Amino acid sequence: MSEDEEARKKEASSPWPSARKSEVPTAVRSPEVPAGAPRARKAAWAAPLDRLDKAWTTLDARLCAVVLLADAATLVTWISLKSLASTGSGGAGRVFRCLVSALVLGGLAHAMARKRVARHERVTTGAVVLGMLVGTQWGEFGVSYFGNVLAWLQNASFLVFFGGASDVAKRLTLWLALLGASVATGQGKHINVDVVMRFLSPRARVPVAVLGWMVAAVVAFAGVWGFFDHVAVVDYKAPVTVPCPDKPAKECQASPGSKIEFVRNETKRDLFLAGRQIALDWKSLPKVLSGVPYAQWLTAREWNTWVHEGTWETYFAKADIRAMEMDETESAFRTPAVTAIPGAGERVFQLLVRECNFIFAFGLLVIGLRFVLRSLLAIAGWINVDPDAAHGDEDLEHAHEGVSPTELS
């Protein structure tokens, strides 16, 4: 036996994962199905469902990436503005300015000196240290400008409907968790107790797995209405009781349809107000970025013009709309924001949070549908219900089909 063959034999027998990187995949080296035995047949009617499952998983994975980037961007922007709006003479404002200066100067030095290997590390390190020192000299530079931008975002922009940038990040995190749960369910990598499955024969595993998934789907679907009803009653203040159709003097339980209709009308009104605020934000943004104080540019005439542009009559009484108008003879400025619901006197702060709370119901609906789809694919023979299948990568399961072991070695 040559030295190379002996080294490969020792490497293959090593218990460490790093020593087995070049091994032939288990599915290729020692297939579970005996040679010559026919593979499990896949029902043709489930082929569209399999394509739907793969497309669904791809969509969820891409949404996860988008939501993750949006969450990170929101947090970074909020922390940056909050730090730059703070004094640079000490505290978090000074630390942030030092880090920014060190990052900028260190990055420039790295790009300019990377071809000079001998001096690269010293030049970059010196630039980082210099940046830290420069950061201590910012003082109050930028405090007023970034303070105005931050105040506008937190007090007079579309973000007010969510409670501010930090609350937007929280909602994105919840959405990310539910998207991850959907992906895990679609790939069979959800939390699962598989003790019983390991004692069953391969033929008996499919009905048991399908039974478990269908029970999970029923529980998820039940939770959809539970969450919806809770949000409708607690957040939307939907009436729990209504006058009985046959006896108006008596109170009867409100039907699910009446709650859904109530929530639909309230949601349309909330989205209308949010849309009007976004239209106002497009006018505010250039002013704020140019350094104009956010509460000192909108005159009474401009405010009234903005009010008349919207179809407010669809959702509010004419008297409530007229109450929003300002006296154009006044010289005072108006904060560029929808501060309250016309006629109701209720603030719009965190108004869209109740719509966001439906994400739990929607997430459970998606997970329940994924369980049903996975059950159909298992019945049709398109997925493997083996207890160890969840520990592999389904996308790579057939990557080496048709390739001989000698070609992989």
Residue pairs with C-beta under 8 A, 6 or more apart in sequence:
1 9
11 19
11 20
11 22
12 20
12 23
14 20
22 409
23 29
24 400
24 405
24 408
24 409
25 400
25 408
27 397
27 400
28 400
28 403
28 405
28 408
29 405
33 39
40 381
41 381
42 380
42 381
42 382
43 379
43 380
43 381
43 382
45 380
46 376
46 377
46 379
46 380
46 381
46 382
49 373
49 376
49 377
49 380
49 382
50 377
50 382
52 373
53 186
53 373
53 374
53 377
56 186
56 370
56 373
57 183
57 186
57 187
60 179
60 182
60 183
60 186
61 183
63 179
64 176
64 179
64 180
64 183
67 172
67 175
67 176
67 179
68 176
70 172
71 169
71 172
71 173
71 176
74 165
74 168
74 169
74 172
75 169
77 165
78 165
78 166
78 169
79 96
80 96
81 146
81 149
81 150
81 153
82 92
82 150
83 92
83 93
83 95
83 96
83 97
84 93
84 96
84 97
84 142
84 143
84 146
85 93
85 143
85 146
85 147
85 149
85 150
85 151
86 92
86 93
86 96
86 143
87 93
87 94
87 140
87 143
88 94
88 97
88 135
88 138
88 139
88 140
88 141
88 142
88 143
89 139
89 140
93 143
94 135
94 136
94 138
97 135
97 136
97 138
98 131
98 132
98 135
98 136
99 135
100 135
101 131
101 132
101 134
101 135
101 138
102 127
102 128
102 129
102 131
102 132
102 135
103 131
104 131
105 127
105 128
105 130
105 131
105 134
106 124
106 127
106 128
106 131
108 127
109 123
109 124
109 126
109 127
109 128
110 120
110 124
110 127
112 123
113 119
113 120
113 123
113 124
114 120
116 123
145 291
148 288
148 291
148 293
148 294
149 288
149 289
151 294
152 284
152 288
152 294
153 159
153 164
153 165
154 160
154 164
154 165
155 294
155 335
155 337
156 284
156 294
156 295
156 335
156 336
156 337
157 277
157 281
157 284
157 337
158 274
158 277
158 278
158 281
159 165
159 168
160 277
160 337
160 348
160 349
161 270
161 273
161 274
161 277
161 348
161 349
161 350
161 351
161 352
162 168
162 171
162 350
162 352
162 353
162 356
163 349
163 350
163 353
167 350
167 353
171 353
171 356
171 359
174 359
174 360
175 359
178 359
178 360
178 362
178 363
178 366
178 367
181 190
181 363
181 367
182 363
182 366
182 367
182 370
184 190
185 367
185 370
185 371
185 374
186 370
186 373
186 374
187 390
187 394
188 374
188 383
188 385
188 389
188 390
188 394
189 390
192 212
192 390
194 387
196 208
197 205
197 208
197 209
197 385
197 387
198 387
200 208
202 386
205 385
205 386
206 378
206 379
206 385
209 375
209 378
209 385
210 375
210 378
210 379
213 371
213 372
213 374
213 375
213 378
214 371
214 372
214 375
216 368
216 371
217 368
217 369
217 371
217 372
217 375
218 368
220 364
220 365
220 367
220 368
220 371
221 364
221 365
221 368
223 361
223 364
224 361
224 362
224 364
224 365
224 368
225 256
225 361
227 357
227 358
227 360
227 361
227 364
228 259
228 263
228 358
228 361
229 256
229 259
231 263
231 354
231 357
231 358
231 361
232 238
232 259
232 260
232 262
232 263
233 240
233 259
235 353
235 354
235 357
236 262
236 263
236 266
236 354
238 254
238 258
238 259
238 262
238 263
239 254
239 258
239 262
240 253
240 254
241 251
241 252
241 253
241 254
242 251
242 252
242 253
242 254
242 255
242 258
243 249
243 250
243 251
243 252
244 250
244 251
244 252
245 252
267 355
268 315
269 315
269 341
270 351
270 352
270 354
270 355
271 355
272 310
272 311
272 314
272 315
273 338
273 341
273 348
273 351
274 351
274 352
276 306
276 310
276 338
277 337
277 338
277 348
279 306
279 309
279 310
280 306
280 336
280 337
280 338
281 336
283 298
283 306
283 336
284 294
284 297
284 298
284 336
287 294
287 297
288 294
294 335
294 336
295 333
295 335
295 336
296 333
297 333
297 336
298 333
298 334
298 335
298 336
299 333
299 334
300 326
300 327
300 328
300 329
300 330
300 332
300 334
301 328
302 334
303 325
303 326
303 334
304 325
304 326
304 328
307 321
307 324
307 325
312 321
312 324
312 342
313 321
316 342
316 343
317 342
317 343
319 343
320 342
320 343
321 342
323 342
323 343
324 342
326 334
338 348
339 347
339 348
340 346
340 347
340 348
341 347
341 348
341 351
374 383
377 383
378 385
383 389
383 394
400 408
